[in-house]
Amino acid sequence: MPKMKSHTGMGKRAKVTGSGKIVVQQTGLRHNLEKKSSHKTRALTGTVEVSKVDTKRIKKLLGR
């Protein structure tokens, strides 16, 4: 059997914390920023935990 390869694109987007949670950058900060209020753009900074539904799929892509 060949080795399992991790998905390099997902490796750049998601990170596994020490406790095993998967965190990603929040969505909505790439374009149309002039329309969004400063309050909204500040609130979108930082990382968030991935939803429980997507966790299994992302872990598989990360090779975990």
All heavy atoms as TSV, in Angstrom:
chain	resi	resn	atom	element	x	y	z
A	1	MET	N	N	0.848	-1.193	0.000
A	1	MET	CA	C	0.000	0.000	0.000
A	1	MET	C	C	0.889	1.250	0.000
A	1	MET	O	O	1.848	1.327	0.761
A	1	MET	CB	C	-0.858	0.041	1.260
A	1	MET	CG	C	-1.992	-0.947	1.321
A	1	MET	SD	S	-3.490	-0.472	0.472
A	1	MET	CE	C	-3.908	1.094	1.137
A	2	PRO	N	N	0.541	2.232	-0.829
A	2	PRO	CA	C	1.296	3.480	-0.799
A	2	PRO	C	C	0.949	4.291	0.443
A	2	PRO	O	O	-0.086	4.051	1.083
A	2	PRO	CB	C	0.847	4.193	-2.066
A	2	PRO	CG	C	-0.470	3.596	-2.398
A	2	PRO	CD	C	-0.440	2.200	-1.890
A	3	LYS	N	N	1.810	5.228	0.734
A	3	LYS	CA	C	1.571	6.079	1.900
A	3	LYS	C	C	0.384	7.006	1.645
A	3	LYS	O	O	0.122	7.391	0.517
A	3	LYS	CB	C	2.800	6.942	2.175
A	3	LYS	CG	C	3.967	6.201	2.748
A	3	LYS	CD	C	5.056	7.197	3.072
A	3	LYS	CE	C	6.268	6.504	3.646
A	3	LYS	NZ	N	7.337	7.465	3.922
A	4	MET	N	N	-0.308	7.363	2.725
A	4	MET	CA	C	-1.379	8.351	2.627
A	4	MET	C	C	-0.728	9.727	2.523
A	4	MET	O	O	0.181	10.040	3.296
A	4	MET	CB	C	-2.257	8.312	3.879
A	4	MET	CG	C	-3.173	7.127	3.953
A	4	MET	SD	S	-4.471	7.189	2.735
A	4	MET	CE	C	-5.409	8.579	3.290
A	5	LYS	N	N	-1.167	10.513	1.569
A	5	LYS	CA	C	-0.625	11.855	1.425
A	5	LYS	C	C	-1.622	12.863	1.962
A	5	LYS	O	O	-2.818	12.760	1.708
A	5	LYS	CB	C	-0.333	12.150	-0.046
A	5	LYS	CG	C	0.840	11.372	-0.582
A	5	LYS	CD	C	1.312	11.949	-1.888
A	5	LYS	CE	C	2.572	11.242	-2.330
A	5	LYS	NZ	N	3.090	11.819	-3.579
A	6	SER	N	N	-1.112	13.823	2.690
A	6	SER	CA	C	-1.987	14.869	3.199
A	6	SER	C	C	-2.251	15.873	2.088
A	6	SER	O	O	-1.453	16.036	1.164
A	6	SER	CB	C	-1.354	15.559	4.399
A	6	SER	OG	O	-0.131	16.153	4.028
A	7	HIS	N	N	-3.376	16.546	2.165
A	7	HIS	CA	C	-3.770	17.538	1.175
A	7	HIS	C	C	-3.036	18.835	1.503
A	7	HIS	O	O	-3.311	19.474	2.520
A	7	HIS	CB	C	-5.289	17.730	1.240
A	7	HIS	CG	C	-5.859	18.508	0.105
A	7	HIS	ND1	N	-5.780	19.869	0.033
A	7	HIS	CD2	C	-6.514	18.105	-1.003
A	7	HIS	CE1	C	-6.366	20.279	-1.076
A	7	HIS	NE2	N	-6.827	19.213	-1.724
A	8	THR	N	N	-2.091	19.223	0.653
A	8	THR	CA	C	-1.227	20.367	0.988
A	8	THR	C	C	-2.011	21.669	1.082
A	8	THR	O	O	-1.678	22.535	1.892
A	8	THR	CB	C	-0.094	20.510	-0.040
A	8	THR	OG1	O	-0.657	20.571	-1.349
A	8	THR	CG2	C	0.871	19.350	0.038
A	9	GLY	N	N	-3.055	21.808	0.263
A	9	GLY	CA	C	-3.865	23.023	0.322
A	9	GLY	C	C	-4.583	23.160	1.650
A	9	GLY	O	O	-4.669	24.254	2.211
A	10	MET	N	N	-5.096	22.050	2.169
A	10	MET	CA	C	-5.787	22.100	3.457
A	10	MET	C	C	-4.794	22.348	4.586
A	10	MET	O	O	-5.114	23.003	5.573
A	10	MET	CB	C	-6.552	20.798	3.697
A	10	MET	CG	C	-7.392	20.786	4.949
A	10	MET	SD	S	-8.509	22.185	5.133
A	10	MET	CE	C	-9.708	21.850	3.887
A	11	GLY	N	N	-3.585	21.839	4.421
A	11	GLY	CA	C	-2.563	22.073	5.440
A	11	GLY	C	C	-2.225	23.540	5.609
A	11	GLY	O	O	-1.824	23.982	6.683
A	12	LYS	N	N	-2.400	24.313	4.544
A	12	LYS	CA	C	-2.130	25.746	4.616
A	12	LYS	C	C	-3.306	26.522	5.204
A	12	LYS	O	O	-3.138	27.657	5.635
A	12	LYS	CB	C	-1.830	26.289	3.216
A	12	LYS	CG	C	-0.559	25.720	2.629
A	12	LYS	CD	C	-0.419	26.104	1.171
A	12	LYS	CE	C	0.767	25.376	0.558
A	12	LYS	NZ	N	0.906	25.679	-0.880
A	13	ARG	N	N	-4.490	25.921	5.205
A	13	ARG	CA	C	-5.690	26.631	5.639
A	13	ARG	C	C	-6.126	26.296	7.062
A	13	ARG	O	O	-6.739	27.117	7.735
A	13	ARG	CB	C	-6.846	26.303	4.694
A	13	ARG	CG	C	-6.711	26.941	3.342
A	13	ARG	CD	C	-7.759	26.412	2.387
A	13	ARG	NE	N	-7.782	27.145	1.137
A	13	ARG	CZ	C	-6.934	26.937	0.129
A	13	ARG	NH1	N	-6.003	26.007	0.232
A	13	ARG	NH2	N	-7.013	27.652	-0.959
A	14	ALA	N	N	-5.864	25.083	7.501
A	14	ALA	CA	C	-6.349	24.636	8.806
A	14	ALA	C	C	-5.179	24.248	9.698
A	14	ALA	O	O	-4.130	23.852	9.219
A	14	ALA	CB	C	-7.293	23.452	8.643
A	15	LYS	N	N	-5.407	24.357	11.011
A	15	LYS	CA	C	-4.367	24.031	11.973
A	15	LYS	C	C	-4.998	23.223	13.096
A	15	LYS	O	O	-6.132	23.507	13.514
A	15	LYS	CB	C	-3.787	25.335	12.517
A	15	LYS	CG	C	-2.790	25.175	13.628
A	15	LYS	CD	C	-2.439	26.532	14.205
A	15	LYS	CE	C	-1.902	26.346	15.608
A	15	LYS	NZ	N	-1.836	27.606	16.352
A	16	VAL	N	N	-4.299	22.218	13.567
A	16	VAL	CA	C	-4.797	21.399	14.670
A	16	VAL	C	C	-4.167	21.905	15.957
A	16	VAL	O	O	-2.944	22.042	16.050
A	16	VAL	CB	C	-4.462	19.909	14.450
A	16	VAL	CG1	C	-5.025	19.064	15.584
A	16	VAL	CG2	C	-4.994	19.421	13.127
A	17	THR	N	N	-4.995	22.212	16.951
A	17	THR	CA	C	-4.494	22.707	18.226
A	17	THR	C	C	-3.957	21.551	19.057
A	17	THR	O	O	-4.100	20.383	18.691
A	17	THR	CB	C	-5.620	23.420	19.003
A	17	THR	OG1	O	-6.633	22.457	19.299
A	17	THR	CG2	C	-6.199	24.563	18.207
A	18	GLY	N	N	-3.377	21.859	20.177
A	18	GLY	CA	C	-2.838	20.833	21.052
A	18	GLY	C	C	-3.890	19.891	21.580
A	18	GLY	O	O	-3.624	18.711	21.810
A	19	SER	N	N	-5.104	20.394	21.778
A	19	SER	CA	C	-6.185	19.553	22.294
A	19	SER	C	C	-6.911	18.801	21.186
A	19	SER	O	O	-7.855	18.069	21.453
A	19	SER	CB	C	-7.179	20.406	23.081
A	19	SER	OG	O	-7.733	21.394	22.248
A	20	GLY	N	N	-6.503	19.022	19.903
A	20	GLY	CA	C	-7.089	18.272	18.803
A	20	GLY	C	C	-8.173	18.997	18.037
A	20	GLY	O	O	-8.735	18.452	17.099
A	21	LYS	N	N	-8.491	20.237	18.429
A	21	LYS	CA	C	-9.485	21.000	17.686
A	21	LYS	C	C	-8.865	21.497	16.382
A	21	LYS	O	O	-7.656	21.703	16.297
A	21	LYS	CB	C	-9.953	22.209	18.495
A	21	LYS	CG	C	-10.682	21.866	19.761
A	21	LYS	CD	C	-11.014	23.129	20.515
A	21	LYS	CE	C	-11.595	22.815	21.874
A	21	LYS	NZ	N	-11.738	24.042	22.681
A	22	ILE	N	N	-9.707	21.729	15.385
A	22	ILE	CA	C	-9.241	22.263	14.109
A	22	ILE	C	C	-9.705	23.708	14.012
A	22	ILE	O	O	-10.903	23.993	14.144
A	22	ILE	CB	C	-9.779	21.444	12.933
A	22	ILE	CG1	C	-9.258	20.018	13.028
A	22	ILE	CG2	C	-9.360	22.058	11.617
A	22	ILE	CD1	C	-9.829	19.090	12.010
A	23	VAL	N	N	-8.775	24.619	13.783
A	23	VAL	CA	C	-9.113	26.032	13.678
A	23	VAL	C	C	-8.746	26.546	12.295
A	23	VAL	O	O	-7.759	26.114	11.702
A	23	VAL	CB	C	-8.433	26.873	14.773
A	23	VAL	CG1	C	-9.003	26.576	16.128
A	23	VAL	CG2	C	-6.945	26.685	14.762
A	24	VAL	N	N	-9.565	27.461	11.783
A	24	VAL	CA	C	-9.350	28.085	10.485
A	24	VAL	C	C	-9.622	29.578	10.607
A	24	VAL	O	O	-10.240	30.030	11.575
A	24	VAL	CB	C	-10.269	27.483	9.392
A	24	VAL	CG1	C	-9.885	26.058	9.067
A	24	VAL	CG2	C	-11.708	27.593	9.775
A	25	GLN	N	N	-9.177	30.326	9.595
A	25	GLN	CA	C	-9.467	31.750	9.531
A	25	GLN	C	C	-10.958	31.943	9.279
A	25	GLN	O	O	-11.574	31.157	8.555
A	25	GLN	CB	C	-8.666	32.372	8.384
A	25	GLN	CG	C	-8.672	33.878	8.344
A	25	GLN	CD	C	-7.851	34.498	9.443
A	25	GLN	OE1	O	-6.865	33.923	9.882
A	25	GLN	NE2	N	-8.263	35.663	9.892
A	26	GLN	N	N	-11.542	32.982	9.852
A	26	GLN	CA	C	-12.962	33.246	9.621
A	26	GLN	C	C	-13.195	33.662	8.176
A	26	GLN	O	O	-12.333	34.257	7.539
A	26	GLN	CB	C	-13.457	34.347	10.556
A	26	GLN	CG	C	-13.613	33.881	11.983
A	26	GLN	CD	C	-14.474	34.826	12.768
A	26	GLN	OE1	O	-15.663	34.916	12.542
A	26	GLN	NE2	N	-13.871	35.530	13.705
A	27	THR	N	N	-14.377	33.360	7.681
A	27	THR	CA	C	-14.699	33.704	6.296
A	27	THR	C	C	-15.241	35.121	6.203
A	27	THR	O	O	-15.705	35.691	7.192
A	27	THR	CB	C	-15.754	32.738	5.735
A	27	THR	OG1	O	-16.930	32.827	6.549
A	27	THR	CG2	C	-15.240	31.324	5.722
A	28	GLY	N	N	-15.173	35.669	4.996
A	28	GLY	CA	C	-15.799	36.964	4.737
A	28	GLY	C	C	-14.850	38.136	4.769
A	28	GLY	O	O	-15.293	39.278	4.828
A	29	LEU	N	N	-13.533	37.908	4.728
A	29	LEU	CA	C	-12.588	39.020	4.800
A	29	LEU	C	C	-11.720	39.138	3.555
A	29	LEU	O	O	-10.632	39.697	3.619
A	29	LEU	CB	C	-11.666	38.845	6.016
A	29	LEU	CG	C	-12.031	39.625	7.263
A	29	LEU	CD1	C	-10.983	39.431	8.333
A	29	LEU	CD2	C	-12.181	41.104	6.982
A	30	ARG	N	N	-12.176	38.597	2.417
A	30	ARG	CA	C	-11.338	38.612	1.218
A	30	ARG	C	C	-11.685	39.744	0.264
A	30	ARG	O	O	-10.810	40.285	-0.388
A	30	ARG	CB	C	-11.458	37.273	0.480
A	30	ARG	CG	C	-10.777	36.139	1.186
A	30	ARG	CD	C	-9.298	36.352	1.246
A	30	ARG	NE	N	-8.647	35.211	1.848
A	30	ARG	CZ	C	-7.358	35.155	2.102
A	30	ARG	NH1	N	-6.587	36.161	1.805
A	30	ARG	NH2	N	-6.839	34.102	2.677
A	31	HIS	N	N	-12.958	40.062	0.119
A	31	HIS	CA	C	-13.337	41.099	-0.836
A	31	HIS	C	C	-14.599	41.807	-0.366
A	31	HIS	O	O	-15.199	41.424	0.635
A	31	HIS	CB	C	-13.535	40.516	-2.243
A	31	HIS	CG	C	-14.456	39.344	-2.290
A	31	HIS	ND1	N	-15.816	39.446	-2.139
A	31	HIS	CD2	C	-14.209	38.025	-2.429
A	31	HIS	CE1	C	-16.366	38.245	-2.209
A	31	HIS	NE2	N	-15.422	37.365	-2.376
A	32	ASN	N	N	-14.977	42.876	-1.082
A	32	ASN	CA	C	-16.128	43.721	-0.744
A	32	ASN	C	C	-16.003	44.321	0.658
A	32	ASN	O	O	-16.991	44.468	1.377
A	32	ASN	CB	C	-17.445	42.947	-0.850
A	32	ASN	CG	C	-17.747	42.496	-2.242
A	32	ASN	OD1	O	-17.197	43.038	-3.203
A	32	ASN	ND2	N	-18.599	41.500	-2.383
A	33	LEU	N	N	-14.791	44.671	1.044
A	33	LEU	CA	C	-14.583	45.189	2.395
A	33	LEU	C	C	-15.079	46.623	2.547
A	33	LEU	O	O	-15.340	47.062	3.668
A	33	LEU	CB	C	-13.102	45.088	2.766
A	33	LEU	CG	C	-12.578	43.665	2.891
A	33	LEU	CD1	C	-11.080	43.657	3.084
A	33	LEU	CD2	C	-13.244	42.937	4.018
A	34	GLU	N	N	-15.203	47.351	1.440
A	34	GLU	CA	C	-15.694	48.730	1.537
A	34	GLU	C	C	-17.152	48.768	1.969
A	34	GLU	O	O	-17.581	49.720	2.629
A	34	GLU	CB	C	-15.538	49.439	0.194
A	34	GLU	CG	C	-14.091	49.725	-0.160
A	34	GLU	CD	C	-13.954	50.445	-1.485
A	34	GLU	OE1	O	-14.948	50.510	-2.233
A	34	GLU	OE2	O	-12.854	50.936	-1.770
A	35	LYS	N	N	-17.899	47.749	1.615
A	35	LYS	CA	C	-19.315	47.700	1.980
A	35	LYS	C	C	-19.518	47.316	3.438
A	35	LYS	O	O	-20.555	47.633	4.019
A	35	LYS	CB	C	-20.054	46.684	1.101
A	35	LYS	CG	C	-20.055	47.022	-0.364
A	35	LYS	CD	C	-20.745	45.929	-1.133
A	35	LYS	CE	C	-20.660	46.191	-2.624
A	35	LYS	NZ	N	-21.257	45.097	-3.396
A	36	LYS	N	N	-18.566	46.603	4.004
A	36	LYS	CA	C	-18.722	46.110	5.364
A	36	LYS	C	C	-18.272	47.168	6.356
A	36	LYS	O	O	-17.299	47.882	6.130
A	36	LYS	CB	C	-17.906	44.829	5.552
A	36	LYS	CG	C	-18.422	43.689	4.710
A	36	LYS	CD	C	-17.491	42.518	4.672
A	36	LYS	CE	C	-17.998	41.507	3.659
A	36	LYS	NZ	N	-16.978	40.622	3.196
A	37	SER	N	N	-18.971	47.230	7.457
A	37	SER	CA	C	-18.618	48.223	8.473
A	37	SER	C	C	-17.310	47.832	9.149
A	37	SER	O	O	-16.913	46.668	9.152
A	37	SER	CB	C	-19.728	48.317	9.520
A	37	SER	OG	O	-19.811	47.118	10.253
A	38	SER	N	N	-16.654	48.836	9.732
A	38	SER	CA	C	-15.400	48.582	10.430
A	38	SER	C	C	-15.621	47.626	11.589
A	38	SER	O	O	-14.770	46.789	11.892
A	38	SER	CB	C	-14.821	49.892	10.966
A	38	SER	OG	O	-14.601	50.781	9.913
A	39	HIS	N	N	-16.778	47.736	12.211
A	39	HIS	CA	C	-17.099	46.838	13.318
A	39	HIS	C	C	-17.144	45.383	12.840
A	39	HIS	O	O	-16.631	44.474	13.488
A	39	HIS	CB	C	-18.439	47.242	13.921
A	39	HIS	CG	C	-18.873	46.365	15.054
A	39	HIS	ND1	N	-19.639	45.241	14.863
A	39	HIS	CD2	C	-18.625	46.423	16.375
A	39	HIS	CE1	C	-19.858	44.654	16.024
A	39	HIS	NE2	N	-19.250	45.350	16.967
A	40	LYS	N	N	-17.746	45.172	11.674
A	40	LYS	CA	C	-17.868	43.817	11.139
A	40	LYS	C	C	-16.507	43.255	10.752
A	40	LYS	O	O	-16.196	42.097	11.041
A	40	LYS	CB	C	-18.799	43.807	9.940
A	40	LYS	CG	C	-19.116	42.429	9.412
A	40	LYS	CD	C	-20.262	42.458	8.434
A	40	LYS	CE	C	-20.631	41.084	7.982
A	40	LYS	NZ	N	-21.547	40.387	8.864
A	41	THR	N	N	-15.665	44.068	10.094
A	41	THR	CA	C	-14.368	43.563	9.658
A	41	THR	C	C	-13.467	43.260	10.850
A	41	THR	O	O	-12.711	42.290	10.823
A	41	THR	CB	C	-13.673	44.554	8.711
A	41	THR	OG1	O	-13.579	45.830	9.331
A	41	THR	CG2	C	-14.422	44.650	7.413
A	42	ARG	N	N	-13.560	44.040	11.907
A	42	ARG	CA	C	-12.772	43.740	13.110
A	42	ARG	C	C	-13.273	42.475	13.779
A	42	ARG	O	O	-12.491	41.680	14.300
A	42	ARG	CB	C	-12.837	44.910	14.095
A	42	ARG	CG	C	-11.950	46.070	13.717
A	42	ARG	CD	C	-11.764	47.032	14.877
A	42	ARG	NE	N	-13.035	47.480	15.443
A	42	ARG	CZ	C	-13.721	48.536	15.015
A	42	ARG	NH1	N	-13.288	49.232	13.986
A	42	ARG	NH2	N	-14.844	48.890	15.589
A	43	ALA	N	N	-14.585	42.271	13.747
A	43	ALA	CA	C	-15.163	41.080	14.376
A	43	ALA	C	C	-14.782	39.806	13.621
A	43	ALA	O	O	-14.787	38.715	14.200
A	43	ALA	CB	C	-16.679	41.209	14.447
A	44	LEU	N	N	-14.460	39.938	12.336
A	44	LEU	CA	C	-14.125	38.765	11.529
A	44	LEU	C	C	-12.654	38.362	11.630
A	44	LEU	O	O	-12.258	37.371	11.042
A	44	LEU	CB	C	-14.470	39.025	10.064
A	44	LEU	CG	C	-15.958	39.059	9.715
A	44	LEU	CD1	C	-16.145	39.499	8.285
A	44	LEU	CD2	C	-16.608	37.722	9.956
A	45	THR	N	N	-11.836	39.128	12.338
A	45	THR	CA	C	-10.427	38.760	12.458
A	45	THR	C	C	-10.277	37.565	13.388
A	45	THR	O	O	-11.135	37.292	14.217
A	45	THR	CB	C	-9.581	39.935	12.993
A	45	THR	OG1	O	-10.078	40.318	14.269
A	45	THR	CG2	C	-9.612	41.104	12.038
A	46	GLY	N	N	-9.166	36.883	13.246
A	46	GLY	CA	C	-8.877	35.763	14.129
A	46	GLY	C	C	-9.365	34.435	13.578
A	46	GLY	O	O	-9.874	34.347	12.464
A	47	THR	N	N	-9.189	33.411	14.376
A	47	THR	CA	C	-9.532	32.060	13.950
A	47	THR	C	C	-10.753	31.551	14.711
A	47	THR	O	O	-11.060	32.033	15.796
A	47	THR	CB	C	-8.360	31.092	14.204
A	47	THR	OG1	O	-7.998	31.158	15.584
A	47	THR	CG2	C	-7.160	31.457	13.355
A	48	VAL	N	N	-11.428	30.582	14.097
A	48	VAL	CA	C	-12.590	29.951	14.725
A	48	VAL	C	C	-12.455	28.441	14.592
A	48	VAL	O	O	-11.756	27.937	13.709
A	48	VAL	CB	C	-13.920	30.398	14.081
A	48	VAL	CG1	C	-14.240	31.825	14.413
A	48	VAL	CG2	C	-13.899	30.186	12.594
A	49	GLU	N	N	-13.120	27.740	15.479
A	49	GLU	CA	C	-13.106	26.283	15.413
A	49	GLU	C	C	-14.017	25.809	14.284
A	49	GLU	O	O	-15.077	26.387	14.035
A	49	GLU	CB	C	-13.597	25.713	16.742
A	49	GLU	CG	C	-13.421	24.221	16.860
A	49	GLU	CD	C	-13.886	23.687	18.200
A	49	GLU	OE1	O	-14.089	24.485	19.126
A	49	GLU	OE2	O	-14.067	22.462	18.295
A	50	VAL	N	N	-13.599	24.767	13.594
A	50	VAL	CA	C	-14.371	24.212	12.479
A	50	VAL	C	C	-15.615	23.532	13.037
A	50	VAL	O	O	-15.587	22.948	14.130
A	50	VAL	CB	C	-13.503	23.214	11.688
A	50	VAL	CG1	C	-14.310	22.459	10.661
A	50	VAL	CG2	C	-12.364	23.935	11.028
A	51	SER	N	N	-16.719	23.592	12.291
A	51	SER	CA	C	-17.953	22.971	12.740
A	51	SER	C	C	-17.766	21.459	12.855
A	51	SER	O	O	-16.935	20.861	12.174
A	51	SER	CB	C	-19.101	23.282	11.778
A	51	SER	OG	O	-18.879	22.636	10.555
A	52	LYS	N	N	-18.573	20.859	13.703
A	52	LYS	CA	C	-18.453	19.433	13.975
A	52	LYS	C	C	-18.696	18.605	12.716
A	52	LYS	O	O	-18.108	17.551	12.533
A	52	LYS	CB	C	-19.455	19.055	15.067
A	52	LYS	CG	C	-19.100	17.814	15.816
A	52	LYS	CD	C	-19.973	17.657	17.043
A	52	LYS	CE	C	-19.517	16.482	17.864
A	52	LYS	NZ	N	-20.320	16.318	19.073
A	53	VAL	N	N	-19.560	19.111	11.827
A	53	VAL	CA	C	-19.894	18.399	10.600
A	53	VAL	C	C	-18.658	18.262	9.698
A	53	VAL	O	O	-18.455	17.225	9.060
A	53	VAL	CB	C	-21.017	19.148	9.857
A	53	VAL	CG1	C	-21.347	18.462	8.557
A	53	VAL	CG2	C	-22.240	19.256	10.725
A	54	ASP	N	N	-17.834	19.293	9.628
A	54	ASP	CA	C	-16.680	19.302	8.723
A	54	ASP	C	C	-15.415	18.711	9.332
A	54	ASP	O	O	-14.442	18.468	8.616
A	54	ASP	CB	C	-16.375	20.732	8.285
A	54	ASP	CG	C	-17.522	21.347	7.510
A	54	ASP	OD1	O	-18.179	20.603	6.764
A	54	ASP	OD2	O	-17.756	22.557	7.644
A	55	THR	N	N	-15.402	18.478	10.624
A	55	THR	CA	C	-14.179	18.048	11.301
A	55	THR	C	C	-13.629	16.740	10.744
A	55	THR	O	O	-12.433	16.641	10.471
A	55	THR	CB	C	-14.443	17.899	12.808
A	55	THR	OG1	O	-14.936	19.143	13.311
A	55	THR	CG2	C	-13.178	17.539	13.546
A	56	LYS	N	N	-14.481	15.749	10.544
A	56	LYS	CA	C	-14.027	14.442	10.072
A	56	LYS	C	C	-13.378	14.551	8.692
A	56	LYS	O	O	-12.332	13.980	8.419
A	56	LYS	CB	C	-15.207	13.476	10.029
A	56	LYS	CG	C	-14.834	12.063	9.660
A	56	LYS	CD	C	-16.046	11.148	9.691
A	56	LYS	CE	C	-15.679	9.745	9.268
A	56	LYS	NZ	N	-16.852	8.863	9.229
A	57	ARG	N	N	-14.017	15.321	7.789
A	57	ARG	CA	C	-13.506	15.478	6.434
A	57	ARG	C	C	-12.168	16.199	6.420
A	57	ARG	O	O	-11.229	15.788	5.731
A	57	ARG	CB	C	-14.522	16.276	5.613
A	57	ARG	CG	C	-14.120	16.522	4.180
A	57	ARG	CD	C	-15.249	17.208	3.430
A	57	ARG	NE	N	-15.711	18.413	4.072
A	57	ARG	CZ	C	-15.177	19.630	3.856
A	57	ARG	NH1	N	-14.187	19.773	3.016
A	57	ARG	NH2	N	-15.656	20.682	4.470
A	58	ILE	N	N	-12.022	17.237	7.232
A	58	ILE	CA	C	-10.785	18.006	7.257
A	58	ILE	C	C	-9.659	17.197	7.890
A	58	ILE	O	O	-8.521	17.235	7.426
A	58	ILE	CB	C	-10.999	19.356	7.972
A	58	ILE	CG1	C	-11.923	20.226	7.118
A	58	ILE	CG2	C	-9.681	20.062	8.213
A	58	ILE	CD1	C	-12.306	21.526	7.732
A	59	LYS	N	N	-9.959	16.440	8.924
A	59	LYS	CA	C	-8.932	15.594	9.527
A	59	LYS	C	C	-8.395	14.572	8.540
A	59	LYS	O	O	-7.208	14.282	8.503
A	59	LYS	CB	C	-9.483	14.881	10.773
A	59	LYS	CG	C	-9.446	15.725	12.007
A	59	LYS	CD	C	-9.742	14.918	13.247
A	59	LYS	CE	C	-9.553	15.772	14.496
A	59	LYS	NZ	N	-9.878	15.058	15.703
A	60	LYS	N	N	-9.297	14.032	7.704
A	60	LYS	CA	C	-8.867	13.070	6.688
A	60	LYS	C	C	-7.945	13.741	5.677
A	60	LYS	O	O	-6.929	13.176	5.271
A	60	LYS	CB	C	-10.096	12.487	6.001
A	60	LYS	CG	C	-9.778	11.391	5.015
A	60	LYS	CD	C	-11.054	10.834	4.397
A	60	LYS	CE	C	-10.709	9.780	3.361
A	60	LYS	NZ	N	-11.903	9.319	2.636
A	61	LEU	N	N	-8.281	14.968	5.268
A	61	LEU	CA	C	-7.445	15.702	4.322
A	61	LEU	C	C	-6.087	16.045	4.923
A	61	LEU	O	O	-5.084	16.110	4.212
A	61	LEU	CB	C	-8.149	16.976	3.876
A	61	LEU	CG	C	-9.341	16.802	2.934
A	61	LEU	CD1	C	-10.082	18.111	2.772
A	61	LEU	CD2	C	-8.893	16.270	1.604
A	62	LEU	N	N	-6.049	16.258	6.233
A	62	LEU	CA	C	-4.800	16.585	6.902
A	62	LEU	C	C	-3.948	15.341	7.183
A	62	LEU	O	O	-2.823	15.455	7.645
A	62	LEU	CB	C	-5.059	17.327	8.211
A	62	LEU	CG	C	-5.624	18.738	8.078
A	62	LEU	CD1	C	-6.005	19.276	9.442
A	62	LEU	CD2	C	-4.644	19.661	7.391
A	63	GLY	N	N	-4.517	14.177	6.942
A	63	GLY	CA	C	-3.784	12.943	7.187
A	63	GLY	C	C	-3.757	12.527	8.632
A	63	GLY	O	O	-2.792	11.915	9.110
A	64	ARG	N	N	-4.808	12.833	9.381
A	64	ARG	CA	C	-4.884	12.486	10.804
A	64	ARG	C	C	-5.934	11.450	11.063
A	64	ARG	O	O	-6.869	11.297	10.399
A	64	ARG	CB	C	-5.175	13.738	11.638
A	64	ARG	CG	C	-4.047	14.714	11.521
A	64	ARG	CD	C	-4.271	15.863	12.468
A	64	ARG	NE	N	-3.000	16.497	12.696
A	64	ARG	CZ	C	-2.299	16.360	13.824
A	64	ARG	NH1	N	-2.740	15.651	14.812
A	64	ARG	NH2	N	-1.152	16.963	13.943
